[in-house]
Amino acid sequence: MQNLNLPNYKFKLKSNENKTLIFDILRKKYMVLTPEEWVRQHFVHFLIEDKKYPTSLIALEKQLTINNRKKRTDILVFDKEGKHDIIVECKAPHIKITQAAFDQIARYNLKLKAKYLIVTNGLDHFYCKMDFKNETYIFLKGIPDYK
């Protein structure tokens, strides 16, 4: 898999039926290693190991319904009170991050009301803090460490 613009982490990999699998520490099972999963797993480890977010506050591929359609967030982080804090939208490294990715995460956030939005393809990361009063987001250099 491609090197990403994130720290290197030790992953458990294995092969099964000509597919490479990666162990997901949150779902506690092996997942098919796609380029998007590679980015998701790196970002999960970044949140846990570098930003110190507790694993108990992170959910992967959480389902939500928007306009009677089922959608899934890639990574959803909760705060200590159980409110939505951060939504992370992961794209494969070869996918250029466009306005469409921001539109997608913004639609999710109309329902979830998270404080921070992140869009990443593993190479480029865009961090935003919501300004609910002015119905916009403010770009940041990163996200705060867990407190």
ChimeraX commands (.cxc) that place a marker at each C-alpha (Angstrom):
marker #1 position 0.00,0.00,0.00 radius 0.5
marker #1 position 0.96,3.58,-0.62 radius 0.5
marker #1 position 2.82,5.65,1.99 radius 0.5
marker #1 position 0.54,8.28,3.49 radius 0.5
marker #1 position 1.06,11.72,4.97 radius 0.5
marker #1 position 0.45,10.28,8.45 radius 0.5
marker #1 position 2.80,8.59,10.92 radius 0.5
marker #1 position 3.64,4.93,10.35 radius 0.5
marker #1 position 1.85,2.49,12.61 radius 0.5
marker #1 position 2.21,-1.23,13.23 radius 0.5
marker #1 position -0.72,-2.98,11.62 radius 0.5
marker #1 position -1.63,-6.66,11.71 radius 0.5
marker #1 position -2.00,-7.86,8.13 radius 0.5
marker #1 position -2.86,-11.27,6.78 radius 0.5
marker #1 position -3.86,-12.87,3.50 radius 0.5
marker #1 position -7.08,-14.74,2.90 radius 0.5
marker #1 position -8.34,-16.00,-0.48 radius 0.5
marker #1 position -5.95,-13.76,-2.45 radius 0.5
marker #1 position -7.00,-10.68,-0.44 radius 0.5
marker #1 position -4.96,-8.75,2.07 radius 0.5
marker #1 position -6.75,-8.07,5.34 radius 0.5
marker #1 position -5.97,-5.50,8.03 radius 0.5
marker #1 position -6.95,-5.87,11.69 radius 0.5
marker #1 position -9.30,-3.15,12.86 radius 0.5
marker #1 position -8.64,-2.48,16.55 radius 0.5
marker #1 position -12.07,-0.86,17.04 radius 0.5
marker #1 position -14.25,-3.43,15.30 radius 0.5
marker #1 position -11.91,-6.17,16.56 radius 0.5
marker #1 position -11.85,-8.04,13.27 radius 0.5
marker #1 position -9.95,-8.22,10.01 radius 0.5
marker #1 position -11.22,-6.02,7.17 radius 0.5
marker #1 position -10.40,-6.22,3.47 radius 0.5
marker #1 position -7.53,-3.83,2.86 radius 0.5
marker #1 position -8.80,-1.38,0.26 radius 0.5
marker #1 position -7.07,1.98,-0.35 radius 0.5
marker #1 position -9.86,3.74,1.60 radius 0.5
marker #1 position -9.54,1.26,4.49 radius 0.5
marker #1 position -5.78,1.94,4.54 radius 0.5
marker #1 position -6.52,5.65,5.04 radius 0.5
marker #1 position -9.26,4.94,7.64 radius 0.5
marker #1 position -6.99,2.67,9.69 radius 0.5
marker #1 position -4.14,5.19,9.62 radius 0.5
marker #1 position -6.45,7.99,10.71 radius 0.5
marker #1 position -7.94,5.89,13.52 radius 0.5
marker #1 position -4.43,5.19,14.83 radius 0.5
marker #1 position -3.56,8.88,14.45 radius 0.5
marker #1 position -6.57,9.83,16.61 radius 0.5
marker #1 position -5.75,7.21,19.24 radius 0.5
marker #1 position -1.96,7.21,19.37 radius 0.5
marker #1 position -1.11,10.80,18.48 radius 0.5
marker #1 position -4.18,12.79,19.52 radius 0.5
marker #1 position -4.96,10.53,22.52 radius 0.5
marker #1 position -8.67,10.03,21.84 radius 0.5
marker #1 position -10.02,7.04,23.79 radius 0.5
marker #1 position -11.07,4.08,21.65 radius 0.5
marker #1 position -14.39,4.02,23.53 radius 0.5
marker #1 position -15.34,7.37,21.96 radius 0.5
marker #1 position -14.66,6.37,18.34 radius 0.5
marker #1 position -17.14,4.63,16.03 radius 0.5
marker #1 position -16.47,3.43,12.48 radius 0.5
marker #1 position -18.97,3.36,9.64 radius 0.5
marker #1 position -21.81,4.59,11.85 radius 0.5
marker #1 position -25.09,4.52,9.97 radius 0.5
marker #1 position -27.35,7.53,9.69 radius 0.5
marker #1 position -30.43,8.30,7.59 radius 0.5
marker #1 position -30.58,11.44,5.46 radius 0.5
marker #1 position -33.66,12.06,3.27 radius 0.5
marker #1 position -34.75,8.45,3.76 radius 0.5
marker #1 position -31.38,7.18,2.51 radius 0.5
marker #1 position -28.97,5.21,4.62 radius 0.5
marker #1 position -25.46,6.70,4.77 radius 0.5
marker #1 position -22.37,5.87,6.81 radius 0.5
marker #1 position -19.78,8.10,8.40 radius 0.5
marker #1 position -16.23,6.77,8.04 radius 0.5
marker #1 position -15.12,7.82,11.52 radius 0.5
marker #1 position -17.27,9.44,14.18 radius 0.5
marker #1 position -15.76,10.67,17.44 radius 0.5
marker #1 position -17.91,11.47,20.47 radius 0.5
marker #1 position -17.15,13.84,23.33 radius 0.5
marker #1 position -17.30,12.87,27.02 radius 0.5
marker #1 position -21.04,13.61,27.12 radius 0.5
marker #1 position -21.73,11.31,24.16 radius 0.5
marker #1 position -22.36,14.15,21.70 radius 0.5
marker #1 position -20.91,14.08,18.18 radius 0.5
marker #1 position -17.54,15.84,18.26 radius 0.5
marker #1 position -15.66,14.97,15.05 radius 0.5
marker #1 position -16.71,13.48,11.71 radius 0.5
marker #1 position -13.94,12.16,9.47 radius 0.5
marker #1 position -14.57,11.43,5.80 radius 0.5
marker #1 position -11.88,9.17,4.31 radius 0.5
marker #1 position -11.14,8.87,0.62 radius 0.5
marker #1 position -8.64,6.61,-1.14 radius 0.5
marker #1 position -5.26,8.29,-1.79 radius 0.5
marker #1 position -5.87,8.49,-5.53 radius 0.5
marker #1 position -9.15,10.39,-5.00 radius 0.5
marker #1 position -8.67,14.14,-5.17 radius 0.5
marker #1 position -10.46,15.99,-2.40 radius 0.5
marker #1 position -13.05,18.24,-4.00 radius 0.5
marker #1 position -15.98,20.36,-2.95 radius 0.5
marker #1 position -18.16,17.24,-3.31 radius 0.5
marker #1 position -16.39,15.64,-0.31 radius 0.5
marker #1 position -17.06,18.74,1.78 radius 0.5
marker #1 position -20.68,18.78,0.61 radius 0.5
marker #1 position -21.02,15.13,1.66 radius 0.5
marker #1 position -19.64,15.67,5.16 radius 0.5
marker #1 position -21.66,18.89,5.53 radius 0.5
marker #1 position -24.88,16.97,4.73 radius 0.5
marker #1 position -23.96,14.44,7.42 radius 0.5
marker #1 position -23.31,17.25,9.84 radius 0.5
marker #1 position -26.70,18.87,9.29 radius 0.5
marker #1 position -27.99,15.85,11.21 radius 0.5
marker #1 position -25.05,15.11,13.54 radius 0.5
marker #1 position -24.01,18.66,14.56 radius 0.5
marker #1 position -20.35,17.77,15.22 radius 0.5
marker #1 position -17.89,20.51,16.20 radius 0.5
marker #1 position -15.14,19.40,13.83 radius 0.5
marker #1 position -15.10,18.03,10.29 radius 0.5
marker #1 position -12.12,16.33,8.67 radius 0.5
marker #1 position -11.75,15.24,5.06 radius 0.5
marker #1 position -8.67,13.18,4.21 radius 0.5
marker #1 position -7.30,10.99,1.46 radius 0.5
marker #1 position -4.28,10.12,3.58 radius 0.5
marker #1 position -2.12,12.56,1.65 radius 0.5
marker #1 position -4.08,15.79,2.10 radius 0.5
marker #1 position -6.02,16.52,5.27 radius 0.5
marker #1 position -8.55,19.31,5.70 radius 0.5
marker #1 position -9.58,20.18,9.25 radius 0.5
marker #1 position -12.57,22.44,9.92 radius 0.5
marker #1 position -14.28,23.77,13.00 radius 0.5
marker #1 position -17.98,24.46,12.65 radius 0.5
marker #1 position -19.33,27.98,13.05 radius 0.5
marker #1 position -22.99,27.13,13.59 radius 0.5
marker #1 position -23.97,30.77,14.16 radius 0.5
marker #1 position -22.80,31.81,10.67 radius 0.5
marker #1 position -23.53,28.40,9.08 radius 0.5
marker #1 position -19.99,27.93,7.83 radius 0.5
marker #1 position -16.75,26.24,8.79 radius 0.5
marker #1 position -13.34,27.61,9.65 radius 0.5
marker #1 position -10.27,25.82,8.29 radius 0.5
marker #1 position -7.71,24.81,10.91 radius 0.5
marker #1 position -4.13,23.50,10.78 radius 0.5
marker #1 position -5.14,20.45,12.80 radius 0.5
marker #1 position -7.48,19.23,15.47 radius 0.5
marker #1 position -6.90,19.58,19.18 radius 0.5
marker #1 position -5.56,16.71,21.24 radius 0.5
marker #1 position -8.11,14.96,23.42 radius 0.5
marker #1 position -8.58,16.69,26.79 radius 0.5
marker link #1:1,2 radius 0.2
marker link #1:2,3 radius 0.2
marker link #1:3,4 radius 0.2
marker link #1:4,5 radius 0.2
marker link #1:5,6 radius 0.2
marker link #1:6,7 radius 0.2
marker link #1:7,8 radius 0.2
marker link #1:8,9 radius 0.2
marker link #1:9,10 radius 0.2
marker link #1:10,11 radius 0.2
marker link #1:11,12 radius 0.2
marker link #1:12,13 radius 0.2
marker link #1:13,14 radius 0.2
marker link #1:14,15 radius 0.2
marker link #1:15,16 radius 0.2
marker link #1:16,17 radius 0.2
marker link #1:17,18 radius 0.2
marker link #1:18,19 radius 0.2
marker link #1:19,20 radius 0.2
marker link #1:20,21 radius 0.2
marker link #1:21,22 radius 0.2
marker link #1:22,23 radius 0.2
marker link #1:23,24 radius 0.2
marker link #1:24,25 radius 0.2
marker link #1:25,26 radius 0.2
marker link #1:26,27 radius 0.2
marker link #1:27,28 radius 0.2
marker link #1:28,29 radius 0.2
marker link #1:29,30 radius 0.2
marker link #1:30,31 radius 0.2
marker link #1:31,32 radius 0.2
marker link #1:32,33 radius 0.2
marker link #1:33,34 radius 0.2
marker link #1:34,35 radius 0.2
marker link #1:35,36 radius 0.2
marker link #1:36,37 radius 0.2
marker link #1:37,38 radius 0.2
marker link #1:38,39 radius 0.2
marker link #1:39,40 radius 0.2
marker link #1:40,41 radius 0.2
marker link #1:41,42 radius 0.2
marker link #1:42,43 radius 0.2
marker link #1:43,44 radius 0.2
marker link #1:44,45 radius 0.2
marker link #1:45,46 radius 0.2
marker link #1:46,47 radius 0.2
marker link #1:47,48 radius 0.2
marker link #1:48,49 radius 0.2
marker link #1:49,50 radius 0.2
marker link #1:50,51 radius 0.2
marker link #1:51,52 radius 0.2
marker link #1:52,53 radius 0.2
marker link #1:53,54 radius 0.2
marker link #1:54,55 radius 0.2
marker link #1:55,56 radius 0.2
marker link #1:56,57 radius 0.2
marker link #1:57,58 radius 0.2
marker link #1:58,59 radius 0.2
marker link #1:59,60 radius 0.2
marker link #1:60,61 radius 0.2
marker link #1:61,62 radius 0.2
marker link #1:62,63 radius 0.2
marker link #1:63,64 radius 0.2
marker link #1:64,65 radius 0.2
marker link #1:65,66 radius 0.2
marker link #1:66,67 radius 0.2
marker link #1:67,68 radius 0.2
marker link #1:68,69 radius 0.2
marker link #1:69,70 radius 0.2
marker link #1:70,71 radius 0.2
marker link #1:71,72 radius 0.2
marker link #1:72,73 radius 0.2
marker link #1:73,74 radius 0.2
marker link #1:74,75 radius 0.2
marker link #1:75,76 radius 0.2
marker link #1:76,77 radius 0.2
marker link #1:77,78 radius 0.2
marker link #1:78,79 radius 0.2
marker link #1:79,80 radius 0.2
marker link #1:80,81 radius 0.2
marker link #1:81,82 radius 0.2
marker link #1:82,83 radius 0.2
marker link #1:83,84 radius 0.2
marker link #1:84,85 radius 0.2
marker link #1:85,86 radius 0.2
marker link #1:86,87 radius 0.2
marker link #1:87,88 radius 0.2
marker link #1:88,89 radius 0.2
marker link #1:89,90 radius 0.2
marker link #1:90,91 radius 0.2
marker link #1:91,92 radius 0.2
marker link #1:92,93 radius 0.2
marker link #1:93,94 radius 0.2
marker link #1:94,95 radius 0.2
marker link #1:95,96 radius 0.2
marker link #1:96,97 radius 0.2
marker link #1:97,98 radius 0.2
marker link #1:98,99 radius 0.2
marker link #1:99,100 radius 0.2
marker link #1:100,101 radius 0.2
marker link #1:101,102 radius 0.2
marker link #1:102,103 radius 0.2
marker link #1:103,104 radius 0.2
marker link #1:104,105 radius 0.2
marker link #1:105,106 radius 0.2
marker link #1:106,107 radius 0.2
marker link #1:107,108 radius 0.2
marker link #1:108,109 radius 0.2
marker link #1:109,110 radius 0.2
marker link #1:110,111 radius 0.2
marker link #1:111,112 radius 0.2
marker link #1:112,113 radius 0.2
marker link #1:113,114 radius 0.2
marker link #1:114,115 radius 0.2
marker link #1:115,116 radius 0.2
marker link #1:116,117 radius 0.2
marker link #1:117,118 radius 0.2
marker link #1:118,119 radius 0.2
marker link #1:119,120 radius 0.2
marker link #1:120,121 radius 0.2
marker link #1:121,122 radius 0.2
marker link #1:122,123 radius 0.2
marker link #1:123,124 radius 0.2
marker link #1:124,125 radius 0.2
marker link #1:125,126 radius 0.2
marker link #1:126,127 radius 0.2
marker link #1:127,128 radius 0.2
marker link #1:128,129 radius 0.2
marker link #1:129,130 radius 0.2
marker link #1:130,131 radius 0.2
marker link #1:131,132 radius 0.2
marker link #1:132,133 radius 0.2
marker link #1:133,134 radius 0.2
marker link #1:134,135 radius 0.2
marker link #1:135,136 radius 0.2
marker link #1:136,137 radius 0.2
marker link #1:137,138 radius 0.2
marker link #1:138,139 radius 0.2
marker link #1:139,140 radius 0.2
marker link #1:140,141 radius 0.2
marker link #1:141,142 radius 0.2
marker link #1:142,143 radius 0.2
marker link #1:143,144 radius 0.2
marker link #1:144,145 radius 0.2
marker link #1:145,146 radius 0.2
marker link #1:146,147 radius 0.2
view
